[in-house]
């Protein structure tokens, strides 16, 4: 089950890697704000811009988290 392996790696990294933990916190914060913006019936131009920016930031953070996961997998394969 590759999904559960990745989930267990994420749990391990959340417990042991402060950088991964901070990235996960930021990702969650952006996700929450995006939910708030999505609930607006008529978002302003500023809010639409903020939504676009948050989506890009969230994707960048997710890429960083994935890089840490891959690095962790490589380090475990070497042991």
PyMOL Python script that loads the backbone (N, CA, C, O; Angstrom):
from pymol import cmd

cmd.read_pdbstr("""\
ATOM      1  N   UNK A   1       0.827  -1.187   0.000  1.00  0.00           N
ATOM      2  CA  UNK A   1       0.000   0.000   0.000  1.00  0.00           C
ATOM      3  C   UNK A   1       0.871   1.251   0.000  1.00  0.00           C
ATOM      4  O   UNK A   1       1.289   1.701   1.067  1.00  0.00           O
ATOM      5  N   UNK A   2       1.155   1.821  -1.162  1.00  0.00           N
ATOM      6  CA  UNK A   2       2.020   2.984  -1.222  1.00  0.00           C
ATOM      7  C   UNK A   2       1.461   4.192  -0.478  1.00  0.00           C
ATOM      8  O   UNK A   2       2.229   4.949   0.115  1.00  0.00           O
ATOM      9  N   UNK A   3       0.149   4.392  -0.494  1.00  0.00           N
ATOM     10  CA  UNK A   3      -0.449   5.534   0.185  1.00  0.00           C
ATOM     11  C   UNK A   3      -0.190   5.512   1.668  1.00  0.00           C
ATOM     12  O   UNK A   3       0.164   6.534   2.256  1.00  0.00           O
ATOM     13  N   UNK A   4      -0.363   4.351   2.285  1.00  0.00           N
ATOM     14  CA  UNK A   4      -0.163   4.268   3.731  1.00  0.00           C
ATOM     15  C   UNK A   4       1.312   4.433   4.086  1.00  0.00           C
ATOM     16  O   UNK A   4       1.635   4.969   5.146  1.00  0.00           O
ATOM     17  N   UNK A   5       2.207   3.980   3.213  1.00  0.00           N
ATOM     18  CA  UNK A   5       3.634   4.175   3.451  1.00  0.00           C
ATOM     19  C   UNK A   5       3.961   5.665   3.451  1.00  0.00           C
ATOM     20  O   UNK A   5       4.679   6.149   4.326  1.00  0.00           O
ATOM     21  N   UNK A   6       3.435   6.383   2.470  1.00  0.00           N
ATOM     22  CA  UNK A   6       3.659   7.824   2.409  1.00  0.00           C
ATOM     23  C   UNK A   6       3.048   8.509   3.621  1.00  0.00           C
ATOM     24  O   UNK A   6       3.641   9.433   4.178  1.00  0.00           O
ATOM     25  N   UNK A   7       1.866   8.065   4.033  1.00  0.00           N
ATOM     26  CA  UNK A   7       1.231   8.644   5.220  1.00  0.00           C
ATOM     27  C   UNK A   7       2.083   8.410   6.459  1.00  0.00           C
ATOM     28  O   UNK A   7       2.233   9.307   7.288  1.00  0.00           O
ATOM     29  N   UNK A   8       2.641   7.209   6.590  1.00  0.00           N
ATOM     30  CA  UNK A   8       3.469   6.931   7.765  1.00  0.00           C
ATOM     31  C   UNK A   8       4.762   7.745   7.724  1.00  0.00           C
ATOM     32  O   UNK A   8       5.262   8.168   8.766  1.00  0.00           O
ATOM     33  N   UNK A   9       5.299   7.962   6.535  1.00  0.00           N
ATOM     34  CA  UNK A   9       6.490   8.806   6.400  1.00  0.00           C
ATOM     35  C   UNK A   9       6.151  10.237   6.800  1.00  0.00           C
ATOM     36  O   UNK A   9       6.923  10.888   7.505  1.00  0.00           O
ATOM     37  N   UNK A  10       4.998  10.726   6.353  1.00  0.00           N
ATOM     38  CA  UNK A  10       4.579  12.081   6.730  1.00  0.00           C
ATOM     39  C   UNK A  10       4.438  12.202   8.241  1.00  0.00           C
ATOM     40  O   UNK A  10       4.877  13.188   8.834  1.00  0.00           O
ATOM     41  N   UNK A  11       3.827  11.203   8.858  1.00  0.00           N
ATOM     42  CA  UNK A  11       3.671  11.219  10.318  1.00  0.00           C
ATOM     43  C   UNK A  11       5.036  11.240  11.009  1.00  0.00           C
ATOM     44  O   UNK A  11       5.245  11.975  11.974  1.00  0.00           O
ATOM     45  N   UNK A  12       5.953  10.430  10.501  1.00  0.00           N
ATOM     46  CA  UNK A  12       7.311  10.380  11.059  1.00  0.00           C
ATOM     47  C   UNK A  12       7.995  11.743  10.925  1.00  0.00           C
ATOM     48  O   UNK A  12       8.609  12.237  11.871  1.00  0.00           O
ATOM     49  N   UNK A  13       7.879  12.340   9.741  1.00  0.00           N
ATOM     50  CA  UNK A  13       8.511  13.636   9.513  1.00  0.00           C
ATOM     51  C   UNK A  13       7.862  14.740  10.347  1.00  0.00           C
ATOM     52  O   UNK A  13       8.554  15.630  10.841  1.00  0.00           O
ATOM     53  N   UNK A  14       6.551  14.687  10.504  1.00  0.00           N
ATOM     54  CA  UNK A  14       5.871  15.674  11.351  1.00  0.00           C
ATOM     55  C   UNK A  14       6.381  15.599  12.787  1.00  0.00           C
ATOM     56  O   UNK A  14       6.481  16.613  13.477  1.00  0.00           O
ATOM     57  N   UNK A  15       6.698  14.393  13.220  1.00  0.00           N
ATOM     58  CA  UNK A  15       7.164  14.194  14.592  1.00  0.00           C
ATOM     59  C   UNK A  15       8.641  14.553  14.774  1.00  0.00           C
ATOM     60  O   UNK A  15       9.055  14.937  15.868  1.00  0.00           O
ATOM     61  N   UNK A  16       9.439  14.430  13.704  1.00  0.00           N
ATOM     62  CA  UNK A  16      10.885  14.553  13.876  1.00  0.00           C
ATOM     63  C   UNK A  16      11.549  15.687  13.100  1.00  0.00           C
ATOM     64  O   UNK A  16      12.675  16.066  13.423  1.00  0.00           O
ATOM     65  N   UNK A  17      10.888  16.234  12.095  1.00  0.00           N
ATOM     66  CA  UNK A  17      11.531  17.213  11.222  1.00  0.00           C
ATOM     67  C   UNK A  17      10.831  18.569  11.361  1.00  0.00           C
ATOM     68  O   UNK A  17       9.697  18.739  10.913  1.00  0.00           O
ATOM     69  N   UNK A  18      11.507  19.517  11.979  1.00  0.00           N
ATOM     70  CA  UNK A  18      10.889  20.825  12.236  1.00  0.00           C
ATOM     71  C   UNK A  18      10.584  21.582  10.946  1.00  0.00           C
ATOM     72  O   UNK A  18       9.585  22.299  10.878  1.00  0.00           O
ATOM     73  N   UNK A  19      11.418  21.437   9.930  1.00  0.00           N
ATOM     74  CA  UNK A  19      11.163  22.112   8.656  1.00  0.00           C
ATOM     75  C   UNK A  19       9.892  21.556   8.012  1.00  0.00           C
ATOM     76  O   UNK A  19       9.055  22.319   7.529  1.00  0.00           O
ATOM     77  N   UNK A  20       9.747  20.238   8.006  1.00  0.00           N
ATOM     78  CA  UNK A  20       8.559  19.607   7.435  1.00  0.00           C
ATOM     79  C   UNK A  20       7.316  20.032   8.219  1.00  0.00           C
ATOM     80  O   UNK A  20       6.269  20.316   7.638  1.00  0.00           O
ATOM     81  N   UNK A  21       7.446  20.070   9.528  1.00  0.00           N
ATOM     82  CA  UNK A  21       6.327  20.457  10.394  1.00  0.00           C
ATOM     83  C   UNK A  21       5.887  21.892  10.101  1.00  0.00           C
ATOM     84  O   UNK A  21       4.691  22.173  10.028  1.00  0.00           O
ATOM     85  N   UNK A  22       6.838  22.787   9.937  1.00  0.00           N
ATOM     86  CA  UNK A  22       6.520  24.190   9.640  1.00  0.00           C
ATOM     87  C   UNK A  22       5.869  24.317   8.263  1.00  0.00           C
ATOM     88  O   UNK A  22       4.915  25.076   8.091  1.00  0.00           O
ATOM     89  N   UNK A  23       6.384  23.578   7.291  1.00  0.00           N
ATOM     90  CA  UNK A  23       5.777  23.601   5.958  1.00  0.00           C
ATOM     91  C   UNK A  23       4.336  23.090   6.010  1.00  0.00           C
ATOM     92  O   UNK A  23       3.449  23.661   5.375  1.00  0.00           O
ATOM     93  N   UNK A  24       4.109  22.029   6.757  1.00  0.00           N
ATOM     94  CA  UNK A  24       2.758  21.472   6.885  1.00  0.00           C
ATOM     95  C   UNK A  24       1.829  22.490   7.543  1.00  0.00           C
ATOM     96  O   UNK A  24       0.670  22.622   7.150  1.00  0.00           O
ATOM     97  N   UNK A  25       2.333  23.201   8.534  1.00  0.00           N
ATOM     98  CA  UNK A  25       1.538  24.233   9.216  1.00  0.00           C
ATOM     99  C   UNK A  25       1.163  25.353   8.246  1.00  0.00           C
ATOM    100  O   UNK A  25       0.016  25.798   8.213  1.00  0.00           O
ATOM    101  N   UNK A  26       2.138  25.803   7.461  1.00  0.00           N
ATOM    102  CA  UNK A  26       1.881  26.852   6.471  1.00  0.00           C
ATOM    103  C   UNK A  26       0.873  26.372   5.426  1.00  0.00           C
ATOM    104  O   UNK A  26      -0.041  27.107   5.051  1.00  0.00           O
ATOM    105  N   UNK A  27       1.046  25.152   4.967  1.00  0.00           N
ATOM    106  CA  UNK A  27       0.141  24.577   3.968  1.00  0.00           C
ATOM    107  C   UNK A  27      -1.290  24.570   4.504  1.00  0.00           C
ATOM    108  O   UNK A  27      -2.226  24.942   3.797  1.00  0.00           O
ATOM    109  N   UNK A  28      -1.452  24.150   5.745  1.00  0.00           N
ATOM    110  CA  UNK A  28      -2.775  24.099   6.364  1.00  0.00           C
ATOM    111  C   UNK A  28      -3.365  25.500   6.519  1.00  0.00           C
ATOM    112  O   UNK A  28      -4.562  25.705   6.316  1.00  0.00           O
ATOM    113  N   UNK A  29      -2.514  26.460   6.881  1.00  0.00           N
ATOM    114  CA  UNK A  29      -2.969  27.844   7.038  1.00  0.00           C
ATOM    115  C   UNK A  29      -3.485  28.385   5.703  1.00  0.00           C
ATOM    116  O   UNK A  29      -4.532  29.032   5.652  1.00  0.00           O
ATOM    117  N   UNK A  30      -2.745  28.117   4.627  1.00  0.00           N
ATOM    118  CA  UNK A  30      -3.172  28.565   3.302  1.00  0.00           C
ATOM    119  C   UNK A  30      -4.459  27.862   2.883  1.00  0.00           C
ATOM    120  O   UNK A  30      -5.345  28.482   2.295  1.00  0.00           O
ATOM    121  N   UNK A  31      -4.561  26.581   3.183  1.00  0.00           N
ATOM    122  CA  UNK A  31      -5.766  25.815   2.853  1.00  0.00           C
ATOM    123  C   UNK A  31      -6.989  26.414   3.552  1.00  0.00           C
ATOM    124  O   UNK A  31      -8.057  26.542   2.953  1.00  0.00           O
ATOM    125  N   UNK A  32      -6.822  26.771   4.808  1.00  0.00           N
ATOM    126  CA  UNK A  32      -7.927  27.358   5.571  1.00  0.00           C
ATOM    127  C   UNK A  32      -8.357  28.697   4.963  1.00  0.00           C
ATOM    128  O   UNK A  32      -9.549  28.958   4.806  1.00  0.00           O
ATOM    129  N   UNK A  33      -7.387  29.534   4.628  1.00  0.00           N
ATOM    130  CA  UNK A  33      -7.717  30.839   4.038  1.00  0.00           C
ATOM    131  C   UNK A  33      -8.367  30.664   2.669  1.00  0.00           C
ATOM    132  O   UNK A  33      -9.288  31.403   2.324  1.00  0.00           O
ATOM    133  N   UNK A  34      -7.899  29.698   1.889  1.00  0.00           N
ATOM    134  CA  UNK A  34      -8.515  29.441   0.589  1.00  0.00           C
ATOM    135  C   UNK A  34      -9.968  29.012   0.752  1.00  0.00           C
ATOM    136  O   UNK A  34     -10.820  29.397  -0.050  1.00  0.00           O
ATOM    137  N   UNK A  35     -10.255  28.234   1.763  1.00  0.00           N
ATOM    138  CA  UNK A  35     -11.638  27.828   2.036  1.00  0.00           C
ATOM    139  C   UNK A  35     -12.495  29.044   2.364  1.00  0.00           C
ATOM    140  O   UNK A  35     -13.637  29.149   1.919  1.00  0.00           O
ATOM    141  N   UNK A  36     -11.933  29.961   3.145  1.00  0.00           N
ATOM    142  CA  UNK A  36     -12.657  31.192   3.480  1.00  0.00           C
ATOM    143  C   UNK A  36     -12.940  32.010   2.222  1.00  0.00           C
ATOM    144  O   UNK A  36     -14.046  32.517   2.035  1.00  0.00           O
ATOM    145  N   UNK A  37     -11.933  32.131   1.367  1.00  0.00           N
ATOM    146  CA  UNK A  37     -12.104  32.903   0.138  1.00  0.00           C
ATOM    147  C   UNK A  37     -13.104  32.236  -0.801  1.00  0.00           C
ATOM    148  O   UNK A  37     -13.891  32.919  -1.458  1.00  0.00           O
ATOM    149  N   UNK A  38     -13.078  30.917  -0.865  1.00  0.00           N
ATOM    150  CA  UNK A  38     -13.995  30.186  -1.745  1.00  0.00           C
ATOM    151  C   UNK A  38     -15.441  30.350  -1.297  1.00  0.00           C
ATOM    152  O   UNK A  38     -16.360  30.238  -2.109  1.00  0.00           O
ATOM    153  N   UNK A  39     -15.645  30.614  -0.023  1.00  0.00           N
ATOM    154  CA  UNK A  39     -17.002  30.760   0.513  1.00  0.00           C
ATOM    155  C   UNK A  39     -17.588  32.146   0.240  1.00  0.00           C
ATOM    156  O   UNK A  39     -18.783  32.365   0.439  1.00  0.00           O
ATOM    157  N   UNK A  40     -16.757  33.073  -0.211  1.00  0.00           N
ATOM    158  CA  UNK A  40     -17.251  34.424  -0.476  1.00  0.00           C
ATOM    159  C   UNK A  40     -18.129  34.426  -1.726  1.00  0.00           C
ATOM    160  O   UNK A  40     -17.720  33.904  -2.763  1.00  0.00           O
ATOM    161  N   UNK A  41     -19.328  35.003  -1.644  1.00  0.00           N
ATOM    162  CA  UNK A  41     -20.211  35.007  -2.815  1.00  0.00           C
ATOM    163  C   UNK A  41     -19.688  35.902  -3.943  1.00  0.00           C
ATOM    164  O   UNK A  41     -19.803  35.550  -5.117  1.00  0.00           O
ATOM    165  N   UNK A  42     -19.117  37.053  -3.594  1.00  0.00           N
ATOM    166  CA  UNK A  42     -18.604  37.989  -4.597  1.00  0.00           C
ATOM    167  C   UNK A  42     -17.229  38.495  -4.165  1.00  0.00           C
ATOM    168  O   UNK A  42     -17.114  39.595  -3.625  1.00  0.00           O
ATOM    169  N   UNK A  43     -16.189  37.697  -4.402  1.00  0.00           N
ATOM    170  CA  UNK A  43     -14.854  38.138  -3.979  1.00  0.00           C
ATOM    171  C   UNK A  43     -14.396  39.363  -4.775  1.00  0.00           C
ATOM    172  O   UNK A  43     -14.653  39.482  -5.973  1.00  0.00           O
ATOM    173  N   UNK A  44     -13.724  40.254  -4.084  1.00  0.00           N
ATOM    174  CA  UNK A  44     -13.176  41.449  -4.733  1.00  0.00           C
ATOM    175  C   UNK A  44     -11.974  41.044  -5.588  1.00  0.00           C
ATOM    176  O   UNK A  44     -11.509  39.906  -5.534  1.00  0.00           O
ATOM    177  N   UNK A  45     -11.488  41.991  -6.368  1.00  0.00           N
ATOM    178  CA  UNK A  45     -10.301  41.733  -7.185  1.00  0.00           C
ATOM    179  C   UNK A  45      -9.117  41.386  -6.284  1.00  0.00           C
ATOM    180  O   UNK A  45      -8.317  40.507  -6.607  1.00  0.00           O
ATOM    181  N   UNK A  46      -9.013  42.086  -5.150  1.00  0.00           N
ATOM    182  CA  UNK A  46      -7.939  41.804  -4.190  1.00  0.00           C
ATOM    183  C   UNK A  46      -8.035  40.377  -3.663  1.00  0.00           C
ATOM    184  O   UNK A  46      -7.032  39.670  -3.564  1.00  0.00           O
ATOM    185  N   UNK A  47      -9.243  39.966  -3.328  1.00  0.00           N
ATOM    186  CA  UNK A  47      -9.454  38.616  -2.794  1.00  0.00           C
ATOM    187  C   UNK A  47      -9.183  37.555  -3.857  1.00  0.00           C
ATOM    188  O   UNK A  47      -8.660  36.484  -3.549  1.00  0.00           O
ATOM    189  N   UNK A  48      -9.534  37.848  -5.097  1.00  0.00           N
ATOM    190  CA  UNK A  48      -9.236  36.914  -6.185  1.00  0.00           C
ATOM    191  C   UNK A  48      -7.728  36.795  -6.390  1.00  0.00           C
ATOM    192  O   UNK A  48      -7.208  35.705  -6.626  1.00  0.00           O
ATOM    193  N   UNK A  49      -7.036  37.923  -6.297  1.00  0.00           N
ATOM    194  CA  UNK A  49      -5.582  37.912  -6.416  1.00  0.00           C
ATOM    195  C   UNK A  49      -4.962  37.125  -5.264  1.00  0.00           C
ATOM    196  O   UNK A  49      -4.047  36.326  -5.465  1.00  0.00           O
ATOM    197  N   UNK A  50      -5.474  37.361  -4.049  1.00  0.00           N
ATOM    198  CA  UNK A  50      -4.982  36.636  -2.876  1.00  0.00           C
ATOM    199  C   UNK A  50      -5.181  35.134  -3.059  1.00  0.00           C
ATOM    200  O   UNK A  50      -4.299  34.342  -2.728  1.00  0.00           O
ATOM    201  N   UNK A  51      -6.340  34.745  -3.586  1.00  0.00           N
ATOM    202  CA  UNK A  51      -6.618  33.324  -3.810  1.00  0.00           C
ATOM    203  C   UNK A  51      -5.605  32.719  -4.780  1.00  0.00           C
ATOM    204  O   UNK A  51      -5.079  31.632  -4.542  1.00  0.00           O
ATOM    205  N   UNK A  52      -5.339  33.426  -5.863  1.00  0.00           N
ATOM    206  CA  UNK A  52      -4.368  32.950  -6.850  1.00  0.00           C
ATOM    207  C   UNK A  52      -2.976  32.818  -6.231  1.00  0.00           C
ATOM    208  O   UNK A  52      -2.277  31.829  -6.453  1.00  0.00           O
ATOM    209  N   UNK A  53      -2.589  33.818  -5.461  1.00  0.00           N
ATOM    210  CA  UNK A  53      -1.279  33.810  -4.812  1.00  0.00           C
ATOM    211  C   UNK A  53      -1.169  32.667  -3.806  1.00  0.00           C
ATOM    212  O   UNK A  53      -0.147  31.984  -3.746  1.00  0.00           O
ATOM    213  N   UNK A  54      -2.225  32.459  -3.015  1.00  0.00           N
ATOM    214  CA  UNK A  54      -2.208  31.384  -2.023  1.00  0.00           C
ATOM    215  C   UNK A  54      -2.110  30.013  -2.682  1.00  0.00           C
ATOM    216  O   UNK A  54      -1.432  29.123  -2.169  1.00  0.00           O
ATOM    217  N   UNK A  55      -2.777  29.842  -3.804  1.00  0.00           N
ATOM    218  CA  UNK A  55      -2.706  28.558  -4.516  1.00  0.00           C
ATOM    219  C   UNK A  55      -1.273  28.282  -4.965  1.00  0.00           C
ATOM    220  O   UNK A  55      -0.789  27.154  -4.869  1.00  0.00           O
ATOM    221  N   UNK A  56      -0.601  29.319  -5.455  1.00  0.00           N
ATOM    222  CA  UNK A  56       0.790  29.156  -5.891  1.00  0.00           C
ATOM    223  C   UNK A  56       1.704  28.851  -4.707  1.00  0.00           C
ATOM    224  O   UNK A  56       2.577  27.987  -4.794  1.00  0.00           O
ATOM    225  N   UNK A  57       1.495  29.569  -3.595  1.00  0.00           N
ATOM    226  CA  UNK A  57       2.307  29.327  -2.395  1.00  0.00           C
ATOM    227  C   UNK A  57       2.090  27.911  -1.880  1.00  0.00           C
ATOM    228  O   UNK A  57       3.034  27.222  -1.493  1.00  0.00           O
ATOM    229  N   UNK A  58       0.828  27.493  -1.883  1.00  0.00           N
ATOM    230  CA  UNK A  58       0.490  26.161  -1.384  1.00  0.00           C
ATOM    231  C   UNK A  58       1.165  25.077  -2.234  1.00  0.00           C
ATOM    232  O   UNK A  58       1.684  24.095  -1.704  1.00  0.00           O
ATOM    233  N   UNK A  59       1.151  25.268  -3.544  1.00  0.00           N
ATOM    234  CA  UNK A  59       1.791  24.313  -4.443  1.00  0.00           C
ATOM    235  C   UNK A  59       3.303  24.282  -4.215  1.00  0.00           C
ATOM    236  O   UNK A  59       3.909  23.210  -4.206  1.00  0.00           O
ATOM    237  N   UNK A  60       3.905  25.443  -4.033  1.00  0.00           N
ATOM    238  CA  UNK A  60       5.344  25.522  -3.768  1.00  0.00           C
ATOM    239  C   UNK A  60       5.689  24.785  -2.474  1.00  0.00           C
ATOM    240  O   UNK A  60       6.668  24.041  -2.416  1.00  0.00           O
ATOM    241  N   UNK A  61       4.878  25.000  -1.439  1.00  0.00           N
ATOM    242  CA  UNK A  61       5.100  24.328  -0.153  1.00  0.00           C
ATOM    243  C   UNK A  61       4.949  22.823  -0.310  1.00  0.00           C
ATOM    244  O   UNK A  61       5.736  22.052   0.239  1.00  0.00           O
ATOM    245  N   UNK A  62       3.936  22.408  -1.060  1.00  0.00           N
ATOM    246  CA  UNK A  62       3.720  20.973  -1.272  1.00  0.00           C
ATOM    247  C   UNK A  62       4.927  20.357  -1.982  1.00  0.00           C
ATOM    248  O   UNK A  62       5.345  19.248  -1.650  1.00  0.00           O
ATOM    249  N   UNK A  63       5.481  21.069  -2.949  1.00  0.00           N
ATOM    250  CA  UNK A  63       6.683  20.590  -3.643  1.00  0.00           C
ATOM    251  C   UNK A  63       7.860  20.457  -2.674  1.00  0.00           C
ATOM    252  O   UNK A  63       8.619  19.491  -2.748  1.00  0.00           O
ATOM    253  N   UNK A  64       8.012  21.422  -1.769  1.00  0.00           N
ATOM    254  CA  UNK A  64       9.091  21.352  -0.776  1.00  0.00           C
ATOM    255  C   UNK A  64       8.884  20.154   0.155  1.00  0.00           C
ATOM    256  O   UNK A  64       9.834  19.446   0.489  1.00  0.00           O
ATOM    257  N   UNK A  65       7.645  19.939   0.565  1.00  0.00           N
ATOM    258  CA  UNK A  65       7.343  18.805   1.440  1.00  0.00           C
ATOM    259  C   UNK A  65       7.649  17.491   0.722  1.00  0.00           C
ATOM    260  O   UNK A  65       8.201  16.567   1.319  1.00  0.00           O
ATOM    261  N   UNK A  66       7.293  17.413  -0.544  1.00  0.00           N
ATOM    262  CA  UNK A  66       7.554  16.199  -1.318  1.00  0.00           C
ATOM    263  C   UNK A  66       9.056  15.958  -1.452  1.00  0.00           C
ATOM    264  O   UNK A  66       9.503  14.813  -1.401  1.00  0.00           O
ATOM    265  N   UNK A  67       9.833  17.020  -1.621  1.00  0.00           N
ATOM    266  CA  UNK A  67      11.291  16.878  -1.710  1.00  0.00           C
ATOM    267  C   UNK A  67      11.854  16.312  -0.405  1.00  0.00           C
ATOM    268  O   UNK A  67      12.758  15.478  -0.429  1.00  0.00           O
ATOM    269  N   UNK A  68      11.325  16.761   0.725  1.00  0.00           N
ATOM    270  CA  UNK A  68      11.772  16.239   2.022  1.00  0.00           C
ATOM    271  C   UNK A  68      11.394  14.767   2.149  1.00  0.00           C
ATOM    272  O   UNK A  68      12.180  13.966   2.654  1.00  0.00           O
ATOM    273  N   UNK A  69      10.202  14.408   1.697  1.00  0.00           N
ATOM    274  CA  UNK A  69       9.765  13.004   1.738  1.00  0.00           C
ATOM    275  C   UNK A  69      10.696  12.139   0.892  1.00  0.00           C
ATOM    276  O   UNK A  69      11.105  11.062   1.327  1.00  0.00           O
ATOM    277  N   UNK A  70      11.032  12.602  -0.312  1.00  0.00           N
ATOM    278  CA  UNK A  70      11.913  11.832  -1.192  1.00  0.00           C
ATOM    279  C   UNK A  70      13.308  11.697  -0.579  1.00  0.00           C
ATOM    280  O   UNK A  70      13.929  10.637  -0.665  1.00  0.00           O
ATOM    281  N   UNK A  71      13.791  12.765   0.033  1.00  0.00           N
ATOM    282  CA  UNK A  71      15.099  12.722   0.700  1.00  0.00           C
ATOM    283  C   UNK A  71      15.067  11.707   1.843  1.00  0.00           C
ATOM    284  O   UNK A  71      16.016  10.946   2.029  1.00  0.00           O
ATOM    285  N   UNK A  72      13.984  11.699   2.599  1.00  0.00           N
ATOM    286  CA  UNK A  72      13.825  10.749   3.705  1.00  0.00           C
ATOM    287  C   UNK A  72      13.821   9.315   3.167  1.00  0.00           C
ATOM    288  O   UNK A  72      14.474   8.437   3.730  1.00  0.00           O
ATOM    289  N   UNK A  73      13.085   9.080   2.077  1.00  0.00           N
ATOM    290  CA  UNK A  73      13.027   7.735   1.484  1.00  0.00           C
ATOM    291  C   UNK A  73      14.417   7.280   1.044  1.00  0.00           C
ATOM    292  O   UNK A  73      14.799   6.130   1.261  1.00  0.00           O
ATOM    293  N   UNK A  74      15.178   8.202   0.418  1.00  0.00           N
ATOM    294  CA  UNK A  74      16.534   7.850  -0.022  1.00  0.00           C
ATOM    295  C   UNK A  74      17.423   7.523   1.172  1.00  0.00           C
ATOM    296  O   UNK A  74      18.208   6.576   1.127  1.00  0.00           O
ATOM    297  N   UNK A  75      17.297   8.304   2.233  1.00  0.00           N
ATOM    298  CA  UNK A  75      18.139   8.059   3.407  1.00  0.00           C
ATOM    299  C   UNK A  75      17.778   6.734   4.070  1.00  0.00           C
ATOM    300  O   UNK A  75      18.655   6.061   4.613  1.00  0.00           O
ATOM    301  N   UNK A  76      16.514   6.351   4.036  1.00  0.00           N
ATOM    302  CA  UNK A  76      16.088   5.078   4.615  1.00  0.00           C
ATOM    303  C   UNK A  76      16.546   3.902   3.755  1.00  0.00           C
ATOM    304  O   UNK A  76      16.842   2.827   4.276  1.00  0.00           O
ATOM    305  N   UNK A  77      16.604   4.104   2.451  1.00  0.00           N
ATOM    306  CA  UNK A  77      17.039   3.042   1.546  1.00  0.00           C
ATOM    307  C   UNK A  77      18.526   2.743   1.734  1.00  0.00           C
ATOM    308  O   UNK A  77      18.975   1.619   1.508  1.00  0.00           O
ATOM    309  N   UNK A  78      19.279   3.753   2.145  1.00  0.00           N
ATOM    310  CA  UNK A  78      20.721   3.586   2.345  1.00  0.00           C
ATOM    311  C   UNK A  78      21.045   2.869   3.646  1.00  0.00           C
ATOM    312  O   UNK A  78      22.148   2.345   3.800  1.00  0.00           O
ATOM    313  N   UNK A  79      20.111   2.836   4.579  1.00  0.00           N
ATOM    314  CA  UNK A  79      20.362   2.215   5.889  1.00  0.00           C
ATOM    315  C   UNK A  79      20.097   0.753   5.876  1.00  0.00           C
ATOM    316  O   UNK A  79      20.260   0.087   6.899  1.00  0.00           O
TER     317      UNK A  79
END
""", "prot")
cmd.dss("prot")
cmd.show_as("cartoon", "prot")
cmd.util.cbc("prot")
cmd.orient("prot")
